[in-house]
Amino acid sequence: MLRDAIRSLAEAKIAPYAAAVDEEARFPREALEALVANDLHAVHVPEEYGGAGADALATVIVIEEVARVCVSSSLIPAVNKLGSLPVILSGSEELKKKYMTPLAKGDGMFSYCLSEPDAGSDAAGMKTRAVRDGDHWILNGVKRWITNAGESEYYTVMAVTDPEKRSKGISAFVVEKSDEGVSFGAPEKKLGIKGSPTREVYLDNVRIPADRMIGEEGTGFATAMKTLDHTRITIAAQALGVAQGALDYAKGYVQERKQFGKAIADFQGIQFMLADMAMKIAAARALTYQAAAASERGDKDLTFQGAAAKCFASDVAMEVTTDAVQLLGGYGYTRDYPVERMMRDAKITQIYEGTNQVQRIVMARNLP
């Protein structure tokens, strides 16, 4: 029922704008309004803060179905979870009430600020500093590759509070868009997900109350990594969605397209391509849903499961969307058909929230 409801909504209210959102590289306002109106913009927020209280699997299905028609739009529910999960996992009750309530209402989105110009895969090498000043902290630094920066009201920011301790000297804070000293760089010009702005976030003597720290001092990096164990599964869901969207489109096309006097779907070479695409998507879905269940239960092997789902599903998405372009031939290579957009959008799933090379390191260190 959940899948049917989201698919109907996505096809009616999000899909019609997907091409224009990509072409104009603009934020998908129509998608945000449709998701907020149907309480699907941040389904993971617990009921006690006014949220839908959806479990990890339901959240995955929402993201998957939105990504099937528009990956840029699927970053609304995905990044709302990424940005706010540190508060849910480690924040004080006061902090949860203060920030989860407006997020649940749709009054503001949440972004996640971990990466920096010189700290990507080596996130512990960050330079953003937070210095205590009485009942406040003062933050200075630059965060890079921040999804929905400038659109979101709230930002979970990782900053160094004790430079001697490397990862154990990093703390997490909630910064608001309206805080004095917060500004944003120009939107990055990207290959795909053009409807989701990616910008630098500048923190210039941003002074925030001490109670905006998430958890204890020095626990920020651990919270950031624990968050990614859960949210990598949402990237797997995006990958799964875009792969399914590409297969669905290609399947319809090959039945219509005629060459040599018959539909190209009747040629065995085409059938084998479609069979492989469907098989790999089914495997990716099983792995992703299994990881979502592990996330919900808090299984011991969640780190492995999340990395495996993200890595496998995103590799499948890249392969399937590339094959979909091939199946459409010359038409697949044009912007008149959605598969080239899907191929461009799929690529980022192999890169963000940890490259697939990093996922393999994570898996190797956490073999079940």
C-alpha positions in Angstrom: 0.0 0.0 0.0 2.8 2.4 0.9 4.6 1.7 -2.4 1.4 2.2 -4.4 0.6 5.4 -2.7 4.1 6.9 -3.2 4.3 5.6 -6.8 1.0 7.3 -7.7 2.2 10.6 -6.0 5.6 10.5 -7.7 4.2 9.8 -11.1 1.5 12.5 -10.8 3.3 15.3 -8.9 7.1 14.7 -9.3 7.7 12.9 -12.7 6.2 15.7 -14.9 8.8 18.2 -13.6 11.9 15.9 -13.6 13.2 16.8 -17.0 12.8 20.6 -16.4 14.4 20.4 -13.0 17.4 18.7 -14.6 17.5 21.0 -17.7 17.2 24.2 -15.6 19.3 22.9 -12.7 16.7 24.2 -10.3 15.5 22.9 -6.9 12.4 20.7 -7.3 9.9 22.9 -5.4 6.9 20.9 -6.8 8.4 17.7 -5.3 9.0 19.4 -1.9 5.5 20.7 -1.8 4.0 17.3 -2.8 6.1 15.4 -0.3 5.4 17.8 2.6 1.6 17.8 1.8 1.6 14.1 2.0 4.0 13.9 5.0 6.6 12.0 3.0 9.5 14.6 3.2 11.0 13.2 6.5 9.1 10.0 7.3 11.8 8.8 9.7 11.0 11.4 12.3 9.6 9.7 15.4 5.9 10.2 16.2 6.6 11.9 19.6 8.0 14.9 17.6 5.1 15.0 15.2 6.7 12.7 12.6 5.3 9.7 10.7 7.6 7.4 12.7 8.4 5.3 9.6 10.8 2.4 10.1 14.0 2.1 8.0 12.4 -0.1 5.4 9.4 2.3 4.8 11.9 5.1 4.5 13.8 3.2 1.9 10.6 2.5 -0.1 9.7 6.2 -0.1 13.2 7.2 -1.4 13.2 4.3 -3.9 9.9 5.3 -5.5 10.8 9.0 -5.7 14.2 8.2 -7.2 12.5 6.0 -9.8 11.1 9.2 -11.4 13.5 11.9 -10.2 16.8 11.3 -8.2 17.1 15.0 -7.4 13.8 14.9 -5.6 14.6 11.7 -3.7 17.4 13.7 -2.0 14.7 15.6 0.0 13.7 12.6 2.2 17.2 11.1 2.0 19.1 14.2 3.2 16.5 15.1 5.8 17.3 11.8 7.3 21.1 12.2 6.9 21.1 15.7 8.4 18.8 14.9 11.3 19.9 11.4 12.3 22.8 12.6 14.4 20.3 14.5 16.6 18.1 11.5 16.8 21.0 9.2 17.7 23.0 11.4 20.0 21.1 14.6 20.8 19.5 15.7 24.1 15.8 15.5 24.5 15.6 19.3 24.3 17.6 19.3 21.0 15.3 16.6 19.5 12.2 18.5 20.4 13.6 21.8 19.1 14.7 20.5 15.7 12.7 17.4 14.9 9.3 19.1 15.4 9.8 21.8 12.6 11.4 19.1 10.4 8.3 16.9 10.8 6.0 19.8 10.0 8.0 20.6 6.8 9.1 24.0 8.2 12.7 23.4 7.4 15.0 20.8 5.8 18.2 19.4 7.4 21.6 19.0 5.8 24.8 17.2 6.9 28.2 19.0 7.0 31.1 16.5 7.2 33.3 16.9 4.1 35.7 19.7 3.6 38.0 20.8 0.7 40.9 18.8 2.1 38.9 16.2 4.1 36.8 13.9 1.9 37.3 10.2 2.4 39.7 11.2 5.3 36.9 13.0 7.1 38.9 12.9 10.4 41.4 15.3 8.8 38.8 18.1 8.9 40.0 21.7 9.9 36.7 23.4 10.8 37.2 24.6 14.4 34.8 25.1 17.3 36.2 27.1 20.2 34.4 27.4 23.6 33.5 30.9 24.7 31.5 30.8 28.0 28.0 29.5 27.2 28.7 29.5 23.5 30.8 27.9 20.8 32.4 29.9 18.0 32.7 28.0 14.7 35.1 28.8 11.8 35.7 26.8 8.6 34.5 25.6 5.2 32.3 22.5 4.5 32.2 21.2 0.9 29.8 19.0 -1.1 26.8 19.9 1.1 23.6 18.6 -0.4 20.7 21.1 -0.4 22.9 23.8 1.2 21.1 27.1 1.1 17.7 25.4 0.9 17.9 23.7 4.3 17.2 25.6 7.5 19.3 23.3 9.7 22.8 21.9 9.4 24.5 19.2 11.4 28.1 20.4 11.5 31.2 18.4 12.5 34.0 20.6 13.9 37.3 20.0 15.8 37.0 20.9 19.5 40.4 19.4 20.5 43.0 19.3 17.7 45.3 17.0 19.7 42.9 14.0 19.6 42.2 13.7 15.8 38.8 11.8 15.4 38.2 11.8 19.2 38.5 15.6 19.2 35.6 16.2 16.8 32.2 17.3 18.1 28.8 17.8 16.4 26.6 20.9 16.4 23.3 22.1 15.0 23.8 25.3 13.0 20.9 27.3 11.6 20.8 29.0 8.2 19.9 32.3 10.0 22.9 32.2 12.4 25.1 35.2 11.9 28.3 34.3 9.9 26.7 31.4 7.9 26.9 31.8 4.1 27.0 29.6 1.0 29.2 29.2 -2.1 27.9 29.1 -5.7 26.1 25.9 -6.6 28.4 23.3 -8.1 28.0 22.6 -11.8 27.4 18.8 -11.8 27.0 15.9 -14.1 23.7 14.8 -12.5 21.3 15.4 -9.6 21.2 18.9 -10.9 18.0 19.7 -9.1 19.6 19.2 -5.7 22.0 22.1 -5.0 25.5 21.2 -3.8 27.3 24.2 -2.3 30.0 25.0 0.1 29.0 26.2 3.6 31.1 29.0 5.1 31.2 29.4 8.9 32.7 32.8 9.8 32.8 33.3 13.6 29.4 31.6 13.9 28.5 31.9 17.6 26.0 29.3 18.8 24.6 28.4 22.3 26.5 25.5 24.0 23.3 23.5 24.2 23.4 23.1 20.4 26.2 20.5 20.7 24.9 17.1 19.7 25.9 14.6 22.4 29.1 14.9 24.5 32.2 16.8 23.4 34.5 14.6 21.3 31.8 12.2 20.2 30.9 14.0 16.9 33.0 11.7 14.6 31.6 8.6 16.2 28.1 10.0 15.7 28.9 10.9 12.1 30.1 7.3 11.3 27.1 5.7 13.1 24.8 8.0 11.1 26.4 6.8 7.8 25.9 3.1 8.8 22.1 3.9 8.6 22.0 6.4 5.8 24.1 4.6 3.3 21.1 2.4 2.9 19.1 5.4 1.7 21.7 5.8 -1.1 21.2 2.1 -2.0 17.5 3.0 -2.2 18.1 5.9 -4.6 20.3 3.6 -6.7 17.6 0.9 -6.7 14.9 3.5 -7.7 16.8 5.0 -10.6 17.8 1.5 -11.9 14.1 0.4 -11.7 13.0 3.6 -13.5 15.5 2.9 -16.3 14.5 -0.7 -16.7 10.8 0.2 -16.7 11.4 2.7 -19.5 13.6 0.5 -21.6 11.2 -2.4 -21.3 8.4 -0.3 -22.7 10.6 1.1 -25.5 11.9 -2.2 -26.8 8.3 -3.5 -27.2 7.4 -0.5 -29.3 10.6 -0.1 -31.4 10.6 -2.1 -34.6 13.6 -3.2 -36.7 13.9 -5.9 -39.3 10.2 -6.2 -39.3 9.6 -7.0 -35.6 9.8 -5.5 -32.2 13.4 -5.4 -30.9 12.1 -7.1 -27.7 11.8 -10.3 -29.8 15.6 -10.4 -30.3 17.4 -12.7 -27.9 20.4 -10.3 -27.4 17.9 -7.7 -26.1 16.1 -10.2 -24.0 19.3 -11.3 -22.3 20.2 -7.6 -21.5 16.8 -7.1 -19.9 17.0 -10.3 -18.0 20.4 -9.4 -16.5 19.2 -5.9 -15.6 16.1 -7.3 -13.8 18.1 -10.0 -12.1 20.7 -7.5 -10.7 18.0 -5.1 -9.6 16.2 -7.9 -7.7 19.5 -8.8 -6.0 20.2 -5.2 -5.1 16.6 -4.8 -3.7 17.0 -7.9 -1.5 20.3 -6.6 -0.1 19.0 -3.1 0.4 15.9 -4.3 2.3 17.9 -6.7 4.3 20.2 -3.8 5.3 17.2 -1.7 6.2 15.9 -4.4 8.5 19.4 -4.6 10.1 19.3 -0.8 10.5 15.9 -1.0 12.2 17.1 -3.7 14.6 20.5 -2.2 15.2 22.2 -5.5 14.2 25.9 -6.0 15.0 26.8 -6.3 11.4 25.0 -3.1 10.3 28.2 -1.4 9.2 28.9 -4.3 6.7 25.3 -4.5 5.6 25.0 -0.7 4.9 28.3 -0.6 3.0 27.4 -3.7 1.0 23.9 -2.5 0.1 25.2 1.0 -1.0 28.1 -0.4 -2.9 26.3 -3.2 -4.7 23.1 -1.2 -5.5 25.0 1.8 -6.9 27.2 -0.4 -9.1 24.0 -2.1 -10.4 22.4 1.3 -11.0 25.3 2.5 -13.1 25.3 -0.7 -15.1 21.5 -0.8 -15.6 21.2 2.9 -16.6 24.1 2.5 -19.0 22.4 -0.5 -20.6 19.1 1.4 -20.8 20.8 4.1 -22.8 22.2 1.3 -25.1 18.8 -0.3 -25.5 17.3 3.0 -26.7 20.2 3.4 -29.2 20.6 6.9 -30.6 17.5 8.0 -28.8 19.0 7.0 -25.5 21.8 9.5 -26.0 19.4 12.4 -26.4 17.8 14.5 -23.7 14.3 13.9 -25.3 14.3 10.6 -23.4 14.8 10.2 -19.6 17.4 7.4 -19.6 20.4 9.7 -20.2 19.4 11.7 -17.2 19.0 8.6 -15.2 22.5 7.4 -16.2 24.0 10.8 -15.2 22.1 10.8 -11.9 23.1 7.2 -11.1 26.8 8.0 -11.1 26.7 10.0 -7.9 25.4 7.0 -5.9 28.9 5.4 -6.4 30.6 8.4 -5.0 28.7 10.2 -2.1 28.4 9.0 1.5 31.7 7.2 0.9 33.0 6.2 -2.5 32.5 2.5 -3.4 36.3 2.0 -2.9 35.8 3.2 0.7 32.8 0.9 1.0 35.0 -2.0 0.2 37.5 -0.9 2.8 34.6 -0.7 5.3 33.3 -4.1 4.4 36.8 -5.7 4.6 37.2 -4.3 8.1 33.8 -5.5 9.2 33.4 -8.9 7.6 30.5 -10.7 9.3 
